[in-house]
């Protein structure tokens, strides 16, 4: 349902950027220098969900 709502938001709200899937978010964090990435998802209701991410920044 979130992906369907995202498509609607893209047409309606120009400020809406994108809804990311869990694996996409983890990949972007790892590519940005974070290790030990942990992602949790929470279903609020049939339409809304929440994702939190935690990682350790690896300094070069």
PDBQT receptor file of N, H, CA, C and O in Angstrom, charges set to zero:
ATOM      1  N   UNK A   1       0.810  -1.188   0.000  1.00  0.00    +0.000 N 
ATOM      2  CA  UNK A   1       0.000   0.000   0.000  1.00  0.00    +0.000 C 
ATOM      3  C   UNK A   1       0.861   1.263   0.000  1.00  0.00    +0.000 C 
ATOM      4  O   UNK A   1       0.501   2.273  -0.604  1.00  0.00    +0.000 OA
ATOM      5  N   UNK A   2       2.007   1.189   0.690  1.00  0.00    +0.000 N 
ATOM      6  H   UNK A   2       2.299   0.369   1.181  1.00  0.00    +0.000 HD
ATOM      7  CA  UNK A   2       2.899   2.358   0.737  1.00  0.00    +0.000 C 
ATOM      8  C   UNK A   2       3.387   2.736  -0.655  1.00  0.00    +0.000 C 
ATOM      9  O   UNK A   2       3.469   3.920  -0.983  1.00  0.00    +0.000 OA
ATOM     10  N   UNK A   3       3.710   1.744  -1.471  1.00  0.00    +0.000 N 
ATOM     11  H   UNK A   3       3.643   0.783  -1.205  1.00  0.00    +0.000 HD
ATOM     12  CA  UNK A   3       4.190   2.040  -2.830  1.00  0.00    +0.000 C 
ATOM     13  C   UNK A   3       3.085   2.664  -3.684  1.00  0.00    +0.000 C 
ATOM     14  O   UNK A   3       3.360   3.544  -4.499  1.00  0.00    +0.000 OA
ATOM     15  N   UNK A   4       1.857   2.224  -3.509  1.00  0.00    +0.000 N 
ATOM     16  H   UNK A   4       1.634   1.509  -2.847  1.00  0.00    +0.000 HD
ATOM     17  CA  UNK A   4       0.739   2.819  -4.234  1.00  0.00    +0.000 C 
ATOM     18  C   UNK A   4       0.549   4.277  -3.809  1.00  0.00    +0.000 C 
ATOM     19  O   UNK A   4       0.354   5.152  -4.653  1.00  0.00    +0.000 OA
ATOM     20  N   UNK A   5       0.606   4.533  -2.516  1.00  0.00    +0.000 N 
ATOM     21  H   UNK A   5       0.765   3.823  -1.830  1.00  0.00    +0.000 HD
ATOM     22  CA  UNK A   5       0.471   5.895  -2.015  1.00  0.00    +0.000 C 
ATOM     23  C   UNK A   5       1.634   6.763  -2.489  1.00  0.00    +0.000 C 
ATOM     24  O   UNK A   5       1.446   7.947  -2.765  1.00  0.00    +0.000 OA
ATOM     25  N   UNK A   6       2.825   6.191  -2.585  1.00  0.00    +0.000 N 
ATOM     26  H   UNK A   6       2.977   5.228  -2.361  1.00  0.00    +0.000 HD
ATOM     27  CA  UNK A   6       3.974   6.940  -3.086  1.00  0.00    +0.000 C 
ATOM     28  C   UNK A   6       3.723   7.415  -4.512  1.00  0.00    +0.000 C 
ATOM     29  O   UNK A   6       4.020   8.564  -4.839  1.00  0.00    +0.000 OA
ATOM     30  N   UNK A   7       3.193   6.567  -5.345  1.00  0.00    +0.000 N 
ATOM     31  H   UNK A   7       2.951   5.634  -5.079  1.00  0.00    +0.000 HD
ATOM     32  CA  UNK A   7       2.896   6.962  -6.735  1.00  0.00    +0.000 C 
ATOM     33  C   UNK A   7       1.900   8.108  -6.770  1.00  0.00    +0.000 C 
ATOM     34  O   UNK A   7       2.048   9.049  -7.551  1.00  0.00    +0.000 OA
ATOM     35  N   UNK A   8       0.888   8.025  -5.924  1.00  0.00    +0.000 N 
ATOM     36  H   UNK A   8       0.768   7.261  -5.290  1.00  0.00    +0.000 HD
ATOM     37  CA  UNK A   8      -0.095   9.098  -5.838  1.00  0.00    +0.000 C 
ATOM     38  C   UNK A   8       0.579  10.404  -5.395  1.00  0.00    +0.000 C 
ATOM     39  O   UNK A   8       0.314  11.462  -5.966  1.00  0.00    +0.000 OA
ATOM     40  N   UNK A   9       1.444  10.331  -4.386  1.00  0.00    +0.000 N 
ATOM     41  H   UNK A   9       1.659   9.472  -3.922  1.00  0.00    +0.000 HD
ATOM     42  CA  UNK A   9       2.129  11.521  -3.891  1.00  0.00    +0.000 C 
ATOM     43  C   UNK A   9       3.051  12.136  -4.938  1.00  0.00    +0.000 C 
ATOM     44  O   UNK A   9       3.165  13.359  -5.018  1.00  0.00    +0.000 OA
ATOM     45  N   UNK A  10       3.702  11.313  -5.730  1.00  0.00    +0.000 N 
ATOM     46  H   UNK A  10       3.610  10.320  -5.665  1.00  0.00    +0.000 HD
ATOM     47  CA  UNK A  10       4.574  11.846  -6.783  1.00  0.00    +0.000 C 
ATOM     48  C   UNK A  10       3.791  12.684  -7.785  1.00  0.00    +0.000 C 
ATOM     49  O   UNK A  10       4.295  13.698  -8.270  1.00  0.00    +0.000 OA
ATOM     50  N   UNK A  11       2.578  12.278  -8.096  1.00  0.00    +0.000 N 
ATOM     51  H   UNK A  11       2.169  11.455  -7.702  1.00  0.00    +0.000 HD
ATOM     52  CA  UNK A  11       1.749  13.028  -9.032  1.00  0.00    +0.000 C 
ATOM     53  C   UNK A  11       1.185  14.291  -8.392  1.00  0.00    +0.000 C 
ATOM     54  O   UNK A  11       1.040  15.315  -9.060  1.00  0.00    +0.000 OA
ATOM     55  N   UNK A  12       0.874  14.225  -7.130  1.00  0.00    +0.000 N 
ATOM     56  H   UNK A  12       0.992  13.393  -6.588  1.00  0.00    +0.000 HD
ATOM     57  CA  UNK A  12       0.173  15.299  -6.437  1.00  0.00    +0.000 C 
ATOM     58  C   UNK A  12       1.105  16.309  -5.781  1.00  0.00    +0.000 C 
ATOM     59  O   UNK A  12       0.875  17.513  -5.886  1.00  0.00    +0.000 OA
ATOM     60  N   UNK A  13       2.144  15.846  -5.112  1.00  0.00    +0.000 N 
ATOM     61  H   UNK A  13       2.331  14.867  -5.026  1.00  0.00    +0.000 HD
ATOM     62  CA  UNK A  13       2.989  16.734  -4.312  1.00  0.00    +0.000 C 
ATOM     63  C   UNK A  13       4.401  16.769  -4.892  1.00  0.00    +0.000 C 
ATOM     64  O   UNK A  13       5.114  15.765  -4.864  1.00  0.00    +0.000 OA
ATOM     65  N   UNK A  14       4.792  17.896  -5.402  1.00  0.00    +0.000 N 
ATOM     66  H   UNK A  14       4.213  18.712  -5.425  1.00  0.00    +0.000 HD
ATOM     67  CA  UNK A  14       6.102  18.021  -6.036  1.00  0.00    +0.000 C 
ATOM     68  C   UNK A  14       7.244  17.915  -5.023  1.00  0.00    +0.000 C 
ATOM     69  O   UNK A  14       8.374  17.604  -5.399  1.00  0.00    +0.000 OA
ATOM     70  N   UNK A  15       6.960  18.169  -3.752  1.00  0.00    +0.000 N 
ATOM     71  H   UNK A  15       6.042  18.422  -3.448  1.00  0.00    +0.000 HD
ATOM     72  CA  UNK A  15       8.005  18.084  -2.734  1.00  0.00    +0.000 C 
ATOM     73  C   UNK A  15       8.267  16.642  -2.307  1.00  0.00    +0.000 C 
ATOM     74  O   UNK A  15       9.285  16.356  -1.676  1.00  0.00    +0.000 OA
ATOM     75  N   UNK A  16       7.359  15.739  -2.644  1.00  0.00    +0.000 N 
ATOM     76  H   UNK A  16       6.532  15.971  -3.156  1.00  0.00    +0.000 HD
ATOM     77  CA  UNK A  16       7.543  14.340  -2.263  1.00  0.00    +0.000 C 
ATOM     78  C   UNK A  16       8.706  13.752  -3.047  1.00  0.00    +0.000 C 
ATOM     79  O   UNK A  16       8.758  13.862  -4.272  1.00  0.00    +0.000 OA
ATOM     80  N   UNK A  17       9.634  13.131  -2.338  1.00  0.00    +0.000 N 
ATOM     81  H   UNK A  17       9.592  13.043  -1.343  1.00  0.00    +0.000 HD
ATOM     82  CA  UNK A  17      10.812  12.591  -3.003  1.00  0.00    +0.000 C 
ATOM     83  C   UNK A  17      10.622  11.117  -3.339  1.00  0.00    +0.000 C 
ATOM     84  O   UNK A  17      10.481  10.761  -4.509  1.00  0.00    +0.000 OA
ATOM     85  N   UNK A  18      10.617  10.260  -2.323  1.00  0.00    +0.000 N 
ATOM     86  H   UNK A  18      10.732  10.549  -1.373  1.00  0.00    +0.000 HD
ATOM     87  CA  UNK A  18      10.539   8.832  -2.608  1.00  0.00    +0.000 C 
ATOM     88  C   UNK A  18      10.359   8.047  -1.317  1.00  0.00    +0.000 C 
ATOM     89  O   UNK A  18      10.781   8.489  -0.248  1.00  0.00    +0.000 OA
ATOM     90  N   UNK A  19       9.740   6.897  -1.419  1.00  0.00    +0.000 N 
ATOM     91  H   UNK A  19       9.398   6.538  -2.287  1.00  0.00    +0.000 HD
ATOM     92  CA  UNK A  19       9.655   5.950  -0.320  1.00  0.00    +0.000 C 
ATOM     93  C   UNK A  19      10.644   4.839  -0.607  1.00  0.00    +0.000 C 
ATOM     94  O   UNK A  19      10.616   4.246  -1.686  1.00  0.00    +0.000 OA
ATOM     95  N   UNK A  20      11.520   4.551   0.346  1.00  0.00    +0.000 N 
ATOM     96  H   UNK A  20      11.543   5.032   1.222  1.00  0.00    +0.000 HD
ATOM     97  CA  UNK A  20      12.551   3.539   0.150  1.00  0.00    +0.000 C 
ATOM     98  C   UNK A  20      12.183   2.235   0.828  1.00  0.00    +0.000 C 
ATOM     99  O   UNK A  20      11.564   2.225   1.892  1.00  0.00    +0.000 OA
ATOM    100  N   UNK A  21      12.569   1.140   0.204  1.00  0.00    +0.000 N 
ATOM    101  H   UNK A  21      13.072   1.148  -0.661  1.00  0.00    +0.000 HD
ATOM    102  CA  UNK A  21      12.417  -0.176   0.806  1.00  0.00    +0.000 C 
ATOM    103  C   UNK A  21      13.566  -0.397   1.791  1.00  0.00    +0.000 C 
ATOM    104  O   UNK A  21      14.576   0.306   1.759  1.00  0.00    +0.000 OA
ATOM    105  N   UNK A  22      13.390  -1.376   2.653  1.00  0.00    +0.000 N 
ATOM    106  H   UNK A  22      12.569  -1.947   2.679  1.00  0.00    +0.000 HD
ATOM    107  CA  UNK A  22      14.388  -1.642   3.690  1.00  0.00    +0.000 C 
ATOM    108  C   UNK A  22      15.764  -1.910   3.100  1.00  0.00    +0.000 C 
ATOM    109  O   UNK A  22      16.752  -1.338   3.560  1.00  0.00    +0.000 OA
ATOM    110  N   UNK A  23      15.849  -2.768   2.092  1.00  0.00    +0.000 N 
ATOM    111  H   UNK A  23      15.046  -3.234   1.717  1.00  0.00    +0.000 HD
ATOM    112  CA  UNK A  23      17.162  -3.103   1.523  1.00  0.00    +0.000 C 
ATOM    113  C   UNK A  23      17.789  -1.915   0.801  1.00  0.00    +0.000 C 
ATOM    114  O   UNK A  23      19.014  -1.801   0.758  1.00  0.00    +0.000 OA
ATOM    115  N   UNK A  24      16.970  -1.028   0.233  1.00  0.00    +0.000 N 
ATOM    116  H   UNK A  24      15.975  -1.121   0.269  1.00  0.00    +0.000 HD
ATOM    117  CA  UNK A  24      17.503   0.163  -0.427  1.00  0.00    +0.000 C 
ATOM    118  C   UNK A  24      18.110   1.120   0.601  1.00  0.00    +0.000 C 
ATOM    119  O   UNK A  24      19.177   1.691   0.378  1.00  0.00    +0.000 OA
ATOM    120  N   UNK A  25      17.420   1.285   1.718  1.00  0.00    +0.000 N 
ATOM    121  H   UNK A  25      16.553   0.821   1.899  1.00  0.00    +0.000 HD
ATOM    122  CA  UNK A  25      17.918   2.157   2.777  1.00  0.00    +0.000 C 
ATOM    123  C   UNK A  25      19.233   1.607   3.347  1.00  0.00    +0.000 C 
ATOM    124  O   UNK A  25      20.185   2.360   3.551  1.00  0.00    +0.000 OA
ATOM    125  N   UNK A  26      19.281   0.305   3.602  1.00  0.00    +0.000 N 
ATOM    126  H   UNK A  26      18.507  -0.307   3.436  1.00  0.00    +0.000 HD
ATOM    127  CA  UNK A  26      20.502  -0.319   4.130  1.00  0.00    +0.000 C 
ATOM    128  C   UNK A  26      21.662  -0.155   3.155  1.00  0.00    +0.000 C 
ATOM    129  O   UNK A  26      22.784   0.139   3.569  1.00  0.00    +0.000 OA
ATOM    130  N   UNK A  27      21.404  -0.342   1.877  1.00  0.00    +0.000 N 
ATOM    131  H   UNK A  27      20.494  -0.580   1.540  1.00  0.00    +0.000 HD
ATOM    132  CA  UNK A  27      22.461  -0.194   0.868  1.00  0.00    +0.000 C 
ATOM    133  C   UNK A  27      22.996   1.228   0.844  1.00  0.00    +0.000 C 
ATOM    134  O   UNK A  27      24.210   1.427   0.798  1.00  0.00    +0.000 OA
ATOM    135  N   UNK A  28      22.109   2.225   0.876  1.00  0.00    +0.000 N 
ATOM    136  H   UNK A  28      21.123   2.063   0.913  1.00  0.00    +0.000 HD
ATOM    137  CA  UNK A  28      22.556   3.625   0.845  1.00  0.00    +0.000 C 
ATOM    138  C   UNK A  28      23.374   3.973   2.077  1.00  0.00    +0.000 C 
ATOM    139  O   UNK A  28      24.364   4.698   1.978  1.00  0.00    +0.000 OA
ATOM    140  N   UNK A  29      22.974   3.469   3.232  1.00  0.00    +0.000 N 
ATOM    141  H   UNK A  29      22.170   2.880   3.313  1.00  0.00    +0.000 HD
ATOM    142  CA  UNK A  29      23.738   3.737   4.448  1.00  0.00    +0.000 C 
ATOM    143  C   UNK A  29      25.122   3.111   4.375  1.00  0.00    +0.000 C 
ATOM    144  O   UNK A  29      26.109   3.742   4.755  1.00  0.00    +0.000 OA
ATOM    145  N   UNK A  30      25.203   1.885   3.892  1.00  0.00    +0.000 N 
ATOM    146  H   UNK A  30      24.402   1.373   3.583  1.00  0.00    +0.000 HD
ATOM    147  CA  UNK A  30      26.498   1.212   3.770  1.00  0.00    +0.000 C 
ATOM    148  C   UNK A  30      27.393   1.925   2.761  1.00  0.00    +0.000 C 
ATOM    149  O   UNK A  30      28.597   2.056   2.981  1.00  0.00    +0.000 OA
ATOM    150  N   UNK A  31      26.813   2.383   1.661  1.00  0.00    +0.000 N 
ATOM    151  H   UNK A  31      25.835   2.277   1.482  1.00  0.00    +0.000 HD
ATOM    152  CA  UNK A  31      27.574   3.121   0.658  1.00  0.00    +0.000 C 
ATOM    153  C   UNK A  31      28.049   4.475   1.189  1.00  0.00    +0.000 C 
ATOM    154  O   UNK A  31      29.019   5.038   0.682  1.00  0.00    +0.000 OA
ATOM    155  N   UNK A  32      27.366   4.992   2.207  1.00  0.00    +0.000 N 
ATOM    156  H   UNK A  32      26.578   4.535   2.619  1.00  0.00    +0.000 HD
ATOM    157  CA  UNK A  32      27.728   6.280   2.800  1.00  0.00    +0.000 C 
ATOM    158  C   UNK A  32      28.724   6.142   3.942  1.00  0.00    +0.000 C 
ATOM    159  O   UNK A  32      29.068   7.127   4.595  1.00  0.00    +0.000 OA
ATOM    160  N   UNK A  33      29.186   4.916   4.183  1.00  0.00    +0.000 N 
ATOM    161  H   UNK A  33      28.906   4.116   3.653  1.00  0.00    +0.000 HD
ATOM    162  CA  UNK A  33      30.215   4.720   5.192  1.00  0.00    +0.000 C 
ATOM    163  C   UNK A  33      29.734   4.212   6.534  1.00  0.00    +0.000 C 
ATOM    164  O   UNK A  33      30.470   4.294   7.518  1.00  0.00    +0.000 OA
ATOM    165  N   UNK A  34      28.529   3.693   6.603  1.00  0.00    +0.000 N 
ATOM    166  H   UNK A  34      27.931   3.626   5.804  1.00  0.00    +0.000 HD
ATOM    167  CA  UNK A  34      28.012   3.150   7.853  1.00  0.00    +0.000 C 
ATOM    168  C   UNK A  34      28.145   1.631   7.854  1.00  0.00    +0.000 C 
ATOM    169  O   UNK A  34      27.925   0.973   6.837  1.00  0.00    +0.000 OA
ATOM    170  N   UNK A  35      28.507   1.093   9.006  1.00  0.00    +0.000 N 
ATOM    171  H   UNK A  35      28.686   1.628   9.832  1.00  0.00    +0.000 HD
ATOM    172  CA  UNK A  35      28.623  -0.355   9.163  1.00  0.00    +0.000 C 
ATOM    173  C   UNK A  35      27.642  -0.803  10.242  1.00  0.00    +0.000 C 
ATOM    174  O   UNK A  35      27.064   0.025  10.947  1.00  0.00    +0.000 OA
ATOM    175  N   UNK A  36      27.462  -2.086  10.363  1.00  0.00    +0.000 N 
ATOM    176  H   UNK A  36      27.932  -2.758   9.791  1.00  0.00    +0.000 HD
ATOM    177  CA  UNK A  36      26.559  -2.667  11.358  1.00  0.00    +0.000 C 
ATOM    178  C   UNK A  36      25.186  -2.004  11.288  1.00  0.00    +0.000 C 
ATOM    179  O   UNK A  36      24.623  -1.618  12.312  1.00  0.00    +0.000 OA
ATOM    180  N   UNK A  37      24.660  -1.878  10.093  1.00  0.00    +0.000 N 
ATOM    181  H   UNK A  37      25.117  -2.192   9.261  1.00  0.00    +0.000 HD
ATOM    182  CA  UNK A  37      23.378  -1.215   9.880  1.00  0.00    +0.000 C 
ATOM    183  C   UNK A  37      22.250  -2.118  10.372  1.00  0.00    +0.000 C 
ATOM    184  O   UNK A  37      22.165  -3.290  10.006  1.00  0.00    +0.000 OA
ATOM    185  N   UNK A  38      21.388  -1.546  11.208  1.00  0.00    +0.000 N 
ATOM    186  H   UNK A  38      21.457  -0.594  11.506  1.00  0.00    +0.000 HD
ATOM    187  CA  UNK A  38      20.208  -2.245  11.701  1.00  0.00    +0.000 C 
ATOM    188  C   UNK A  38      18.987  -1.421  11.341  1.00  0.00    +0.000 C 
ATOM    189  O   UNK A  38      18.926  -0.226  11.632  1.00  0.00    +0.000 OA
ATOM    190  N   UNK A  39      18.019  -2.059  10.710  1.00  0.00    +0.000 N 
ATOM    191  H   UNK A  39      18.068  -3.029  10.475  1.00  0.00    +0.000 HD
ATOM    192  CA  UNK A  39      16.805  -1.360  10.307  1.00  0.00    +0.000 C 
ATOM    193  C   UNK A  39      15.609  -2.084  10.895  1.00  0.00    +0.000 C 
ATOM    194  O   UNK A  39      15.503  -3.308  10.827  1.00  0.00    +0.000 OA
ATOM    195  N   UNK A  40      14.710  -1.300  11.475  1.00  0.00    +0.000 N 
ATOM    196  H   UNK A  40      14.796  -0.305  11.530  1.00  0.00    +0.000 HD
ATOM    197  CA  UNK A  40      13.471  -1.843  12.019  1.00  0.00    +0.000 C 
ATOM    198  C   UNK A  40      12.300  -1.156  11.327  1.00  0.00    +0.000 C 
ATOM    199  O   UNK A  40      12.339   0.045  11.061  1.00  0.00    +0.000 OA
ATOM    200  N   UNK A  41      11.269  -1.926  11.043  1.00  0.00    +0.000 N 
ATOM    201  H   UNK A  41      11.237  -2.902  11.260  1.00  0.00    +0.000 HD
ATOM    202  CA  UNK A  41      10.074  -1.368  10.426  1.00  0.00    +0.000 C 
ATOM    203  C   UNK A  41       8.885  -1.582  11.357  1.00  0.00    +0.000 C 
ATOM    204  O   UNK A  41       8.802  -2.584  12.067  1.00  0.00    +0.000 OA
ATOM    205  N   UNK A  42       7.981  -0.631  11.335  1.00  0.00    +0.000 N 
ATOM    206  H   UNK A  42       8.048   0.183  10.758  1.00  0.00    +0.000 HD
ATOM    207  CA  UNK A  42       6.791  -0.674  12.176  1.00  0.00    +0.000 C 
ATOM    208  C   UNK A  42       5.574  -0.376  11.311  1.00  0.00    +0.000 C 
ATOM    209  O   UNK A  42       5.572   0.586  10.544  1.00  0.00    +0.000 OA
ATOM    210  N   UNK A  43       4.563  -1.183  11.433  1.00  0.00    +0.000 N 
ATOM    211  H   UNK A  43       4.564  -1.965  12.056  1.00  0.00    +0.000 HD
ATOM    212  CA  UNK A  43       3.320  -0.940  10.710  1.00  0.00    +0.000 C 
ATOM    213  C   UNK A  43       2.384  -0.180  11.637  1.00  0.00    +0.000 C 
ATOM    214  O   UNK A  43       2.027  -0.669  12.709  1.00  0.00    +0.000 OA
ATOM    215  N   UNK A  44       1.992   1.005  11.224  1.00  0.00    +0.000 N 
ATOM    216  H   UNK A  44       2.282   1.402  10.353  1.00  0.00    +0.000 HD
ATOM    217  CA  UNK A  44       1.108   1.834  12.040  1.00  0.00    +0.000 C 
ATOM    218  C   UNK A  44      -0.352   1.500  11.745  1.00  0.00    +0.000 C 
ATOM    219  O   UNK A  44      -1.140   1.277  12.663  1.00  0.00    +0.000 OA
ATOM    220  N   UNK A  45      -0.705   1.467  10.477  1.00  0.00    +0.000 N 
ATOM    221  H   UNK A  45      -0.065   1.648   9.730  1.00  0.00    +0.000 HD
ATOM    222  CA  UNK A  45      -2.035   1.024  10.060  1.00  0.00    +0.000 C 
ATOM    223  C   UNK A  45      -1.935   0.543   8.611  1.00  0.00    +0.000 C 
ATOM    224  O   UNK A  45      -0.834   0.337   8.102  1.00  0.00    +0.000 OA
ATOM    225  N   UNK A  46      -3.057   0.366   7.961  1.00  0.00    +0.000 N 
ATOM    226  H   UNK A  46      -3.952   0.533   8.375  1.00  0.00    +0.000 HD
ATOM    227  CA  UNK A  46      -3.040  -0.211   6.608  1.00  0.00    +0.000 C 
ATOM    228  C   UNK A  46      -2.319   0.672   5.599  1.00  0.00    +0.000 C 
ATOM    229  O   UNK A  46      -1.917   0.189   4.541  1.00  0.00    +0.000 OA
ATOM    230  N   UNK A  47      -2.147   1.964   5.906  1.00  0.00    +0.000 N 
ATOM    231  H   UNK A  47      -2.474   2.356   6.765  1.00  0.00    +0.000 HD
ATOM    232  CA  UNK A  47      -1.524   2.882   4.960  1.00  0.00    +0.000 C 
ATOM    233  C   UNK A  47      -0.132   3.336   5.414  1.00  0.00    +0.000 C 
ATOM    234  O   UNK A  47       0.778   3.462   4.594  1.00  0.00    +0.000 OA
ATOM    235  N   UNK A  48       0.028   3.575   6.686  1.00  0.00    +0.000 N 
ATOM    236  H   UNK A  48      -0.711   3.473   7.352  1.00  0.00    +0.000 HD
ATOM    237  CA  UNK A  48       1.253   4.190   7.178  1.00  0.00    +0.000 C 
ATOM    238  C   UNK A  48       2.176   3.188   7.858  1.00  0.00    +0.000 C 
ATOM    239  O   UNK A  48       1.740   2.260   8.540  1.00  0.00    +0.000 OA
ATOM    240  N   UNK A  49       3.457   3.412   7.647  1.00  0.00    +0.000 N 
ATOM    241  H   UNK A  49       3.811   4.166   7.093  1.00  0.00    +0.000 HD
ATOM    242  CA  UNK A  49       4.484   2.634   8.307  1.00  0.00    +0.000 C 
ATOM    243  C   UNK A  49       5.636   3.548   8.683  1.00  0.00    +0.000 C 
ATOM    244  O   UNK A  49       5.672   4.718   8.301  1.00  0.00    +0.000 OA
ATOM    245  N   UNK A  50       6.557   3.010   9.422  1.00  0.00    +0.000 N 
ATOM    246  H   UNK A  50       6.529   2.060   9.733  1.00  0.00    +0.000 HD
ATOM    247  CA  UNK A  50       7.698   3.778   9.889  1.00  0.00    +0.000 C 
ATOM    248  C   UNK A  50       8.931   2.901   9.821  1.00  0.00    +0.000 C 
ATOM    249  O   UNK A  50       8.859   1.700  10.083  1.00  0.00    +0.000 OA
ATOM    250  N   UNK A  51      10.057   3.490   9.472  1.00  0.00    +0.000 N 
ATOM    251  H   UNK A  51      10.116   4.466   9.259  1.00  0.00    +0.000 HD
ATOM    252  CA  UNK A  51      11.312   2.754   9.425  1.00  0.00    +0.000 C 
ATOM    253  C   UNK A  51      12.346   3.549  10.215  1.00  0.00    +0.000 C 
ATOM    254  O   UNK A  51      12.472   4.762  10.046  1.00  0.00    +0.000 OA
ATOM    255  N   UNK A  52      13.082   2.857  11.075  1.00  0.00    +0.000 N 
ATOM    256  H   UNK A  52      12.980   1.872  11.212  1.00  0.00    +0.000 HD
ATOM    257  CA  UNK A  52      14.201   3.486  11.773  1.00  0.00    +0.000 C 
ATOM    258  C   UNK A  52      15.469   2.740  11.393  1.00  0.00    +0.000 C 
ATOM    259  O   UNK A  52      15.454   1.524  11.198  1.00  0.00    +0.000 OA
ATOM    260  N   UNK A  53      16.567   3.481  11.289  1.00  0.00    +0.000 N 
ATOM    261  H   UNK A  53      16.579   4.468  11.447  1.00  0.00    +0.000 HD
ATOM    262  CA  UNK A  53      17.845   2.876  10.907  1.00  0.00    +0.000 C 
ATOM    263  C   UNK A  53      18.918   3.319  11.885  1.00  0.00    +0.000 C 
ATOM    264  O   UNK A  53      18.927   4.453  12.364  1.00  0.00    +0.000 OA
ATOM    265  N   UNK A  54      19.825   2.389  12.166  1.00  0.00    +0.000 N 
ATOM    266  H   UNK A  54      19.818   1.468  11.776  1.00  0.00    +0.000 HD
ATOM    267  CA  UNK A  54      20.933   2.671  13.078  1.00  0.00    +0.000 C 
ATOM    268  C   UNK A  54      22.194   2.048  12.505  1.00  0.00    +0.000 C 
ATOM    269  O   UNK A  54      22.164   0.930  11.991  1.00  0.00    +0.000 OA
ATOM    270  N   UNK A  55      23.279   2.756  12.591  1.00  0.00    +0.000 N 
ATOM    271  H   UNK A  55      23.304   3.665  13.009  1.00  0.00    +0.000 HD
ATOM    272  CA  UNK A  55      24.550   2.223  12.097  1.00  0.00    +0.000 C 
ATOM    273  C   UNK A  55      25.712   2.924  12.755  1.00  0.00    +0.000 C 
ATOM    274  O   UNK A  55      25.543   3.960  13.399  1.00  0.00    +0.000 OA
ATOM    275  N   UNK A  56      26.879   2.366  12.596  1.00  0.00    +0.000 N 
ATOM    276  H   UNK A  56      27.016   1.525  12.072  1.00  0.00    +0.000 HD
ATOM    277  CA  UNK A  56      28.092   2.939  13.128  1.00  0.00    +0.000 C 
ATOM    278  C   UNK A  56      28.864   3.538  11.962  1.00  0.00    +0.000 C 
ATOM    279  O   UNK A  56      29.138   2.852  10.977  1.00  0.00    +0.000 OA
ATOM    280  N   UNK A  57      29.216   4.820  12.072  1.00  0.00    +0.000 N 
ATOM    281  H   UNK A  57      28.993   5.377  12.873  1.00  0.00    +0.000 HD
ATOM    282  CA  UNK A  57      29.934   5.475  10.981  1.00  0.00    +0.000 C 
ATOM    283  C   UNK A  57      31.398   5.064  11.030  1.00  0.00    +0.000 C 
ATOM    284  O   UNK A  57      32.062   5.193  12.058  1.00  0.00    +0.000 OA
ATOM    285  N   UNK A  58      31.880   4.577   9.920  1.00  0.00    +0.000 N 
ATOM    286  H   UNK A  58      31.341   4.473   9.084  1.00  0.00    +0.000 HD
ATOM    287  CA  UNK A  58      33.272   4.146   9.804  1.00  0.00    +0.000 C 
ATOM    288  C   UNK A  58      34.064   5.300   9.209  1.00  0.00    +0.000 C 
ATOM    289  O   UNK A  58      33.781   5.745   8.097  1.00  0.00    +0.000 OA
ATOM    290  N   UNK A  59      35.043   5.777   9.938  1.00  0.00    +0.000 N 
ATOM    291  H   UNK A  59      35.273   5.415  10.841  1.00  0.00    +0.000 HD
ATOM    292  CA  UNK A  59      35.854   6.891   9.430  1.00  0.00    +0.000 C 
ATOM    293  C   UNK A  59      37.007   6.369   8.605  1.00  0.00    +0.000 C 
ATOM    294  O   UNK A  59      37.645   5.375   8.953  1.00  0.00    +0.000 OA
ATOM    295  N   UNK A  60      37.264   7.055   7.505  1.00  0.00    +0.000 N 
ATOM    296  H   UNK A  60      36.746   7.862   7.222  1.00  0.00    +0.000 HD
ATOM    297  CA  UNK A  60      38.337   6.641   6.590  1.00  0.00    +0.000 C 
ATOM    298  C   UNK A  60      39.693   7.072   7.056  1.00  0.00    +0.000 C 
ATOM    299  O   UNK A  60      40.692   6.796   6.391  1.00  0.00    +0.000 OA
TER     300      UNK A  60
